[in-house]
Amino acid sequence: MIYVVKPGDTLYSIAEQTQIPVWKIAFDNQLSGQPNLVVGQSLLLLDVDESGSIRDNLYVTGYAYPFIERSILDQTFLALNELLVFSYGFTFTGELVPPYQDDLWMIEAAWENGVKPMLVLTPFANGTFNNQLVKVLAENIEIQQTLIANLLATVQEKGYAGVDVDFEYILPEDRVGYAEFVGRVRETMNVNGYKVSVALAPKTSAGQEGLLYEGMDYALLSANADNVFLMTYEWGYTYSEPMAVAPINMVQRVVEYALTEMPAEKIIMGIPNYGYDWPLPYEKGITRARLIGNVEAVQIAAENGAEIQFSDIAQTPFFTYTREGISHEVWFEDVRSIEAKINLAKEYNLWGVGYWNLMRPFRANWLLLEKG
């Protein structure tokens, strides 16, 4: 089902060898913008009317902004159970701040495709997470009550299925207050027939230091939500040294710690739908990687005559290339790395997997998770 391109392979030779039509291979793997196959490229090979789903009973969700292209969102409905609409903010007085773009079309499209739309609540101010918003909210019950009332009214008016709470950079002193707020949201939503999830930074121990982690109490938050979304990605990020965004060995460490604090049936394991392109040499604090899509990554390799390699440790593809005298290193996701992550979620009997984010095309991924 997953074929890794070898030297000398062509689309036509693979089609002849597998008896799968050329058009089907090209369509499933989105090869239309790619000048030629790349050695090391992984292809999903499915015959006409054949399902490649490896999901079993996994629940599948993912985040998307309201400005997502409709054609890209439609591809994801093949696999999704739930759509996380990113995002609603709030003020220091508990008033909701809706997304800049209209979200109603996403809600309607989700329900039309049998997918549950969820309102995502974030402490955003001027485009970034604001822990002072979290602090005021965590320490003031009246503001919490106002915000929760506004959330309920919006969920009911817009037709959402529930709320996903996605707060980051929570101050250590707000750890308990934040978890209690999530519990109050859940209490109100559950009584009215809605669910509540909460996103968690990827911790590997209870005492992990750092602003991303110290305010995140896995046990308290999981107890106060219907399910949790582990943000198991961004080891490789814009300012990091070149590396996998979600190396499987690190993802596994987070999952194993999470299982000491909460039941497996509450856990959604995060998966990145993107990669990064780093210019070399890497200089800490100076080098800035470019965010790219997974289909785009293979196109870059094809255009620059690169050969794709696969890290056995990270279970992630990567390659290097040179353009205009500048060397680059690229790490991204393909069907092999996705298969490894799906198998990890199934191995630990997790409830599901979730994507950050759905904004870039990756049809082969959704075919791997196609609903029955």
N, C-alpha and C positions, 0 to 999 in steps of 0.2 A: 504493500500500500504506500509506503514511503520509499522513494527511489532517490539515491544520491548520484548525481551526474558524474560520469567518468570521462577521462580524456577520449576524444573521438566521438562521443555521443552527440546526436542531434535530436531535435524534437521528432523527426520522422523515423529515425532508427529506434527510438524508445517506443513510439507508437506501433511500429512493426513488430517489435519484440514482445510487447504486452497485449497487442490487439485492442488497445484503447485508442479511439479516434484522436487525431491531432488536435481538433478543435476543442475536445473535452479536456485534454491535458492543459492546453493554453488557457482555456476559460477558468478552470478550477484554480490554477496557479497564477492567474493574472499576468500572463507573459506578453501581452500586447505592446507594452512600452519597453520591452527588453530586446536589444538587438540580437542577442545570441544566448545560448545556454552557458552557464558558468560551471566549471569544474568544482565539485563540492557542493553545488546547489541541491537542496532537497526538494523533491516534487511529490505532491500527493497524487497518487494514481488511482482513480476511481472510474470504473466502467459506467456507461450510461445507465441511469436508474439504480446504481449501486450506492449504498450508504457507507460512509467511512467512520461513522460515529464510534468513539471510544469512551463516551461519557458515562455509560451505565446509568446510575441514578443521581448523578451530580446535578445540583442546582447551579445555574449559570446566570450571572449578573454582570453589569458593567456601567461605568460612568460615561456620560456624554453631555456636551454643552448644547444649548438650543440652536447654535449656529452650525451644527453638523450638517453635512450634505445629506439630503434625503436618500440618495442612492446608496450611500455608505451605510446609513442607519438600517435601511431595508435589508442589506446583506446580513446584518447581525441578528435579525429576528429569527433567522433559521435556527439559531442556537439558544437565544435568550429566554429565560423565565422571568427576568426582571430588568427594568431599565432605571438607572439612577440618574436623575436629571440634575445637572450641576450648573448653578446652585443658587439657593436663597441665602442672603445675608440677614443681619439684623442690626438694630441701632442700640445705643446705650440705654434706651428706654423700653426695649423689647418689641419694637415695631419691625415687621418683616420687610426686607428689601428684595424685591423680585429680580430675576435675571434681566439683563439689558434687552435680550431678545425674547419674543413671545415663546412660552413653553407649551401652550395649549396643543399645538399641532403634534408635539412629541407624545403627549399624554394620549391623544386620540389615536395616533399611529400605533402606539404600544398596545392599547386595548384591542384594536382591530386585528392585531397579530397574536393575540392571546398572551401578551407580556404585561406584567404588572409594573406601572410607573411609580417611582418613589421620589418624593421631594427630598433633595439633599440640602441640609442646613450647615452653613459654614460661618465662622466668625471673620468674614472678609471685610476689610476696610482698605480702600484704594488699591484693590487688586492683590493684597497679601493677607496672610493670617495675622490677626491682632489678638495677642493674648491678654491685653487689657480689657477687651470686650468679654473674653471668657472669665476674667477675674471678677468684673462687675456682675456678670450673670451668675457665677457660682456662689457669690456672697450675698445675693439679694433675692429673696424668695418672691417678692412682689413683681420684680422684673421677669423672673422665671414664669410666673403665672400669666403675665401679660403675653409673653412670647409664646407659651404653650397654647393659650387661647387663640392667638393669631395663627399659629400653625394648624390647629384643628379646623379653624374656619377656612383656611386656604386649601387644605387637603380635601375638605368636603366640597368646596366651591369648584375647584379645578378637576376633581376626580382622581386624585392620587390614591395609591394603595397603602401609603404609609410614609414614614420619615426615616431618612438615613442621617445620622449626626456625624459630621466629619470635622472635628476640631483638632488643631495641631498647635504645638508650642505651648501646651498648658503648663502653667507654673506649678512647681511641686506642692506649694501650699493650697492649691486649688484641686488637688487630686481627688479628694473625697467629695467636695462640693460639686465638681463636674460630674462625677459618677452618679450622685444623687439627682442631679438635674436630668440626666439621661433616664433614670428610673421614673421620674415624674412625667417625662414625655411619654414613656412607655405605658404608664398607668392610664393616662388620659386617652392615648391612642387605642390601646387594647380594649378599653371599655366601649369605644365607639367603632370597633371592628377593623382597626388598622394595626399594622405592625411597625416595629422600630428596630433599626440596626445601628451599629456604631462602628466607625472605622478606627483601627488601632495601628499605631506606629510599630514597626517590626522589632520587638524586643527579643532578646535571647536569655534574659535573666530578670528577676524582680528588682534587683538593685542597679540596673543598668543606668549609667550616668549620661547626662546630656538633655538639653531642653526638649528634644523630641520625645524623650522616654520617661522622664521622672514623674510627669503628671498623669501618665497612663497606667492605671491600675487594672491589669488584665482580669483579675478575679472579680473586682467590684463592677467593672463595666460589663463584663459578660453576664453577670447575675442580673444586671439592670436593663438588659436589652434582649430582644428576641433572638438576634444573632449578631456576630461580629465579622468585620471585614478586615483581615490582616493585610496591611499594605506592604507585602513582601516584594518590594522592588526599590530601585534607586540606590543600589550599592554603586553601580556605575551611574554617574549623573553629570550635569553640565560642567562642573568644576572638578570632578574627580579625575584620578588617573584613568587611562583607558582600561576598562574591565566590563564584564557582563552586568547588565542592569539588574538581573535577578538570577545570580548563580545558584544552581540547585542545592549545593552544599549549604549555603547560607539560608536559603528558604527553608530547608529541612530543619535547621537549628531553631528557627523561629517557631515553626510548627510544633516541634517537640517541646519547646518551653511552654507554648500556649496550652498544650494538652495537660500540663501540670496544673493549670489554673482554671480550665473550663472543659466542658464535654465536647467531643469531636463533632457531635451533631449540631453545634452552634457555630462552627467555624467555616467561613468562606476564605479561601486562600487567594491572595491577589496575584495577578499575572500582568506584566507590562505588554502593551501592544505598540511598541516603538523600540528604537535603538538610538545610538549616538555615533557621530563621526568626529573623532578627535584629530586636530592637526598635531603633527609631531615636530620637534621633540616636546614632550609634555613638561610644562613649568608650573609648579604648584602655585595657585593663586592668580595665574596669568592666563593659562590655556583655557579656552572655552569650547566645549564640544557643541556640535550642531545636532539638534533633535531631528530624527528622520523616521520614516515609516519602514516597516519590514519589507514590503514590496519594493519600496524605493531603494533600500540597501542593496538588494540583489541587482537592481538596475545600475547602481553605481559600480558594483563589481564588474558587471558586463561591459559597461562603457570604458572601464579602465584596465581591462585585461587581468583582473585579479582572480585568484583562486581562493575559494571559501574553505576555511578550516573549521574544525569542531573541537571545542575544549571538552575533554573527558571529565574534568573536575567540575567545571561550571555547567556542563551539558548545554552549551550555547555556541552558536556559530560566530565567527569573526573573520576578518581579512584585513590586509593592508594594501595600499595603493599609493601611487604618486601622481599628482596632477600639478602642472605649472611649477614644477620644482619643489613642491611641498609634499612631504609624506603624510599619510593619514592612517589611522587605525579605526576600524568600525566593528562594533558589537551590536547584534540585533537578535530577533527571535525568528525561528522557522518552525516547520511542522515537527522536526525532531525535538527541538527544545520545548515546544508546547506539549508534545506527547510525554516527555519526561515529567513535566509539571503536573499534567493530568494524572499520570500514574502515581505520582507522589501523593496527590490529594486522595486518590482511591486507596492507596496502601494504608493511609492513616484513617480511613473511613470518615473523612471530612464531609460536611454537608454540601459544600460546593466550591466553585471558583468564581472569581470576579475580575474584571478587566479595567485597568486604568491605561488608556481609555479607549473608547470606540471610534475616535475621530479619524483614524487612518484605515485604509482598505487592507483586508487580510482574509480574503475569501476562504482559502484553504484551512485556516484556523476554525472558521465557523462550520465548515464541512466536517471537521474532526469532532465537533460537538453538536452535530445536528440532532434535533429532537425527534423522537420516534413518532 
